[in-house]
Every structure is written in structure tokens, then in C-alpha cells.
Amino acid sequence: MRVDTPSSYRILFESNPQPMWVYDLETLAFLAVNGAAVGRYGYSLDEFLRMTLRDIRPSEDVPRLEANVATSLPGIEHAGLWRHATRDASLIDVEITSHDIDWNGHRARLVVARDVTEQLRYRRDLERSEAALRDLTAELEQRVARRTEQLAATNAELEAFTYSVSHDLRAPLRQIDGFSKILAEELADRVGEEGRHYLRRIREGTAKMAQLVDDLLDFSRIGRQDIRWLPVDLDALLEEVLDGLAPERDGRRVELERGPLPSVEGDPAMIRVVFTNLLSNALKFSRSRDPAVIEIGQRDVEGSPAIFVRDNGVGFDPRFADKVFGVFQRLHRPEDFEGTGVGLATVQRIVHKHGGRIWVEARPDAGAAFYFTLGQPAARDVPERSLP
């Protein structure tokens, strides 16, 4: 590109909002500088024209500048990222675009310098933030992995302890029950009515303890058992469960209201335990109602079907809703309603193993409604939660 006189480019050169200059390729001296360069760099026009390109470079960048000028091929547009020094000695990052020109017989180069200091600062800040986020994510993943491993170990220890204690209790309970039965049969006349009362209490207590041991063993076994993911027709399974609970309805007026249930993926045996426990509870806590009304159906919750079992029984204070799923947690007196306080904990464990959730809505003397969802087969990778 040949420029014979400044007048041929003056308007474009001076009006450009980006700093521009022309420098001599032999001496690196500034030959022309526009107003944008004067404003951005802080040097006056006279100062610029007494300076060379080296004067606006940090000293450590000058060798690279000289090498770049010496090896540049003529006639080719050049671009690059450089650091420039302003008059107040601050450094700015600039993106340079340039090409060779003929300046009144001098080999020269026309330069456009775009200040990218802020963009690069934002980019560096973003990169640092992303690096910090990656580090934090990695640290959190390590923490989660460690906690998961610790939780699995703790659960395994608790499972082993529960199973061992429950199993070891069986033999002495059988002995207590057996000896008290012998005493009741052979010494009934000698011990009198009061003694027979105490023996009955002993046998009732051992029977209750035996049931508790069985429930704990079931609870422990559910924790160790792998899920067999199979298609489950909940309507057909519910029919089987209701047939099995028929003795609990004998002599009572029980109205069953059933809605259609979906087919799901899950472990049929485990899901049968869920329905058995929830329906058995509904029958038990609605014992004082005539008629007892039990409703089984489904409701859409956040786009997924939630199965529910609702009764018109005695209900309970909703402030204690979370407690009902804890082992040994009971909200009613044992003399009013039998049970060991393990059934709902087992139900919760099964639902969690299926990647679902369970919750309850209740009011005193107004019944209770238990809701649960079941996950998909991918839930087999979901770590089981800790013991309630």
C-alpha cells in the first residue's frame, strides 16, 4: 500500500476510535499518531513523534518486538497480542492488526491497536473462577465419596449388629416362653390367680418380644437384599395383599375404595411388604370406625404417580409425621394399638431402595394418608440412606 501524502488518509486515520499509528520499519520511530492513541496512551502528539515503538513496550518485551519486525514478511497483514506501556507506566493489553505501507518513500507499517485489557481481565477472572469451581467440585465429590463410603460401612455395621442381636435373642426368648408355659400348666393350682396373671404377662411379653425380633430381622434383611427389577402390576399385587388381610376385616364393616394403579418396575416381594404394612396399619387404626373407610389409589405429584393409602382412623398430630418412619417410634399407646414400631421403618427402607420417597398427611381423629413413589431401574445405583 502506497501513501504519498498524509491528506489521502487523514480523515479516516484521525476519526478512527481505535488508536492508530504509522512507524518506520527501520528505526521503529513513530511517523504519525491519531487522536485516539494520544488519548489512550497519555503522550502528546509531539512526544509520540519523538519516540520509537520500543518506548511503549515493557523492556522485557523489546527483544520479541525487534525479532517480530525483523522476521515479518512484507505485504502480509500481521496480528498479535502485545503489552503496551502508557505514559503513567501502567500496562495495557492490546490486540494489534497491521500491514506494511510505503510512507513517502519509507518502509513503514500502519497499526490499529485495540485495547483488550478489560476483556482479558474478565477472561482471566472467569478462568480463575472456573478453576476454583472445578477444584471445589472435585473436593465436594471426594467428600461425598468419603461420606458415602463411611455411610455404607456404618450401615453394614448396624445391619450386622441388628441381625446378630435379633438372632441371638431368639433362643433365650424360646426358653422363657417354654418355661413359663410349663409353670402355667403344672403349677397353676399352686400359684393362684395372681401367679397365673404374672405368668400370662410373661408369655405375652415374650410373644411381643419375639415379634419384635422377627420384625428387626426383616428390617435388617431388607437392607441387605438386592432389588430384583421386574414389571409389577400393582392392581394384581394389591388384590393378593387384600386377600391375605381378609381375616383382619372379619366381623367389621370395612369399605374399600380402589382406583386404578399403574404398572411399575420394582421388586414384587418388597412392594408386597409395602402394601401389606400400609393396609394393615389402615385397618388397625380405623378399628374404632363403623364403617372403616380405606382408599387406595394414585395421584400425580410433580409429573410422577404417587400411590396412596388413606383411612378414616384415629390419625395423629402432623407435627410428628416424620417420626412414624423411625424404628420403635410409636405415636399411640401400646395398650390401644398393638405393634412393634418397625413396620413403617421397613416400608420407608423399601421405598428408598427403589429410589422413591414416602410421606404422610394426618390429623388427630381425622385419619391418615400415606403416599409413596417408586423410582426406575436406574435407582439401583442410588446409595441407600442411613438407618432412621
N, C-alpha and C positions, 0 to 999 in steps of 0.2 A: 504494500500500500504506500503510495507516494503522497506526501503532504508538502506542497511548495510554500504555502504561506499560512499563517495562523488563521486568516479570515475564512478559509474554506471549511473549517471545522468548529470555529469559535462558539457559535450558538449552541450546538449540540453538546460540546465539551463543557461549557460553563453552566448550562442549565441542568445537566445530569445530577440527580440527587445522590448518586454514589460517588465517593472520592475517585478522582481520575488524575493521572499524571502521565507525562512522557519523560523517559530518561534515556540518556546516552548509553549505548551498549559498550562503548569503550571505557568511559570514565565512570559510569553509573551516576553521573550528575543529573539532577532534575532540570529539564528543559522547559516544562510547562506544568502547571498545577491548577486544578479548578477550585471553585469556592467551597465545594463540599469537602475536599481534602483539607483545606485551610481550617474549616470549622471543626472537623472531626479530630485532626491531629494537634491543633493548637498552635502551629507555627504560622507566622505571617507568610505572605507570598514571597517577600524579599528573602526571608530566612530559608524558605524551601529552595529558592533558586541559588542559594549559596551552599546547599547541602548535596550529599550524594545518597544513593539508596542505602548505603551502609549505615547512615546516621539514624535511620528509623528501624534498624534491626537490633535486637539484643546481640551483644558481642559474640556470644556463643553460636549465633545463627549465621554470622557473616561468612564463614567458610562454605557453608552449604549454599548460600546465595551466590557466591562467586563461582562455585562449581556448577550451579544450575545455569548461570548466564553463559559460562564458557562452553558448556556441552549442548546448549539449546540449538536446535536446527533452525535455520532461517525460514521464514514463511509459514511456520506452523503455529497454530494457536496454543498457548500454554495456559495451564490451570494448576492450582495447588492451594494448599492451606499453609499459612505462614503466621508468625507472630510479629507484630509491629509495635514500636515504642512511640508513644505520644510525647508532647513537649513536657508534660508533667511526670514523665518516666513511668507511666503506667503502661502495661502491656495489653494489647487487644489481639483477638484472633480475627484474621481476615481471610476471605476466600478470593484468590487472585485469578483474574482472567486477563490474558494479554496476547498481543500479537505484534510482530515486527512491522515497523513503518520506516519510511525514508523521511527524515525531518531536515528539510533544507540542506540535503547532501550528507547528513549524518545518519549513521545506522542507529536507529532508536527503537524504543518499544513503548506502545501505548498500553496503559494498565487501567483496569477497573478493579477497585478494591471494595468488596462487600463485607461489612463488619458482621461477623457471626459470633461475637463474644457471648452474647446472651443465649443464643441457640445452643452453643457448645456447653455453656454452663448448665443450662436446663438439661441437656443430654447427659452430662456427667452426673448431675444430681439424680436424674432418673436412673442411670446405670447403677449409681451407689444405692439408691432406694431398692432397685430390683435385686441387687446383690444381697442387701440386708434382708429383703423379704425371702430370698432363696435360702439364706442362712437360717433365718427364723423358721421357715417351713421345714427345713431339714432337721433343725433342733426339735421342733414340735413332733415331727414324725418319729424321731428317735425316742422322745419321751413317751409318745403313745405306744410305740413298740415295747418299750421297757415296762410301762404300766400294764399293757395287755399281757405281757409275759408274766409279770408279777401276779396279776389278777388270775390268770389261768392256773398258776402254781398254788395260789391261795385257795381257789375253788377246788382244785384237786385234793388239797389237804383237808378242806372242810368236808368234801364228799367222802373221803376215806374215813375221816373221824365219825361222820354221821352214820355211815354204813357199819363201821366196826362197833360203835356203841349200841346201835339199834340191834345188830345181830347178836351181840354178847348179852343183851338184856333178855333175850327170848328164853334162854334156859332157866334162869332164876325165876322168871315170871311163871313158867310152867310148873316149877316146883311149888311156888307159893300157892298157885291155884289148886294144884293137886292135893297138897297137904290140907288146905282149908276145906276142900271138898270132903276129904276123909274125916276131918274133925266134925264137919256138919252132919255127916251120915252116921258116924259111930258114937259121937259124944253129944248128940242133940239133946237127949234127955237130961244129961248131967249139967250142961252149961246154962240151961234155962233160956227164956225168951231174950234176955239181954245178950247173952253169949251168942245165940243164933243170929241176932241183929248184927253184932260185930262181924261174925263170920260172913254174913251176906255182904256187908260193906267191903270186907277184904276181897271177896270174889268179884264184886262189881268194880273195885279199884284195879284189880289185876286185869280184868277184861278190858277196861278202858285203857290201861297202860299197854296191853297187847295190841289194841287197835292203833294206839299212837305209834308204837314201834313199827307196825305194818305200814302206816302212812309215811313215816320217816324213811323207811326202806324204799317205798315207791317214789318218794320225793328225790332220794339220792339216785335211784336207778334212772329216773327221767333225766337227771343232769348228765349221766354218763352215756346215755343211749344216743346213738346216731339216728338222724331222721331218715326214714325211707320215703323219698319223694314219689308219691303216686297220685293219680287222679282220684279225687274223693267226691262222691255225690253226697252232699250234706243232707239232702232230703231223705235219702235212703238210710244214711247213718243215723239221723235223728229218729227215724221210725224204730230202728233197732234199740236205741237208748231208751225210748219211751216204753217199749215192750219190757225191757229189763227193769224199769222202775214201776211197773204196774202194781206190785204189792204195796208200794208206798201211797198209792191212790185208793186202795181198797177201803171201803167204808166211808169215803169222803166224797163231797161234791166238788169236783175239780173241772173247771172249764179251760180247755186248751185252745188257744187261738194261734194258728200257724199260718205264716206267709211263706211264699216260695223262697228257697235258699239257693245260692249259687253252687256250682261245681268248682272245686279248688284243687290246688296241688298241695299235698302235705302227707303227713304220716297218719293213716287211718286210725291206728290204735291210740295214738296220742290225742287226736282230735276227739275220739270217742270219750276219753277221760275228761276232756274239757266240758263236753256236753253233759256227761253224767254228773260231774260235780256241780255245774251251774244249775241244772234242773233239779238235782237232789236238794240243793240249798233252797231253791224257789219253793219246792214242796214243803220243806221243813219250816221255813219262816212264814209261810202262809197257812200253817196248820190251824190257826185260830179263825180263819176266814171261812164264811159259808155264803156263796161259794168261793173257793180259791180260784183266782184267775191268773193263768200263766200264758204269756205271749212270747212266741218265738218268731223272729223274722230278720230282716236286714234293712239297713238304712245307709244311704250314700253319705260318706264322710270324706270330704276333700277329694272327691273323684274315685274313691275306692269303697267297696261294700264292707260295712261293719255289721257283724252278726250280733243280735241282742237277745237276751233272755230277761223278761220283765215279769215281776209278780206284784200282787197287791197285799203283800205281807206286812210285817211289823216295821220294816225299813230300819234306818238308823240315822244318826246325825251326820250330815255330809262333811262336816269338818274332819271326820275320821275316815274318809273314803280311802285314803292311801294305806291306812293301817290294815285293812281287811286282807291285803295280799301278803302280809308278813307271816312267817312261821310262828305258830302259837298265839297269833293275835285274834282275840275274840271280843266282839262288841256287845254280847249278850251273856247273861248269867248261865253257867253250865246246867243249873237245875231247870232252866227254862227251855234251853235248846242244847241237845247233845252235839258232840263233835270234838275234834282234836285241834282245830285251828291250823291244819296243814293243807286242806283241800284246795283253797283258793291260791295258796302259795304254789302248789303244784300246777294249777291252771295257768298262773302267770308265767311260770317257768316254761311250760309247753308253748305258750303263745310267743314268748320271747325267742325260743329256739326256732320258731317258724318265721322270725323276722317281723312279727306283728307287735301290736300293743293292746293292752286291755285297760279299761277304766269302768267306773261305776257311778251311777247317779242314784241318789236315795234321799228320802226324807223320813223323819220319825213317823211311824204309823201310817205311812203312805207308800210302802213298797220300795223295791229296788230294781234297777235295770243295769245289767252287766253288758258291756259292749266289748267286742274284740275284733281285731283284723288279723289276717294271715298274709305273710309275705309270699314271694315267689321262690322257686328253687334256688335263685342266687343267694337267698338269705342263709343258705348253709354255710356261707363264708363269714357271716356276721358273728363276732365273738359273743358268747353268752354273757349276760350280765351277772354281777355278783349275787350271792345269796341275799334274799330280802332280810 
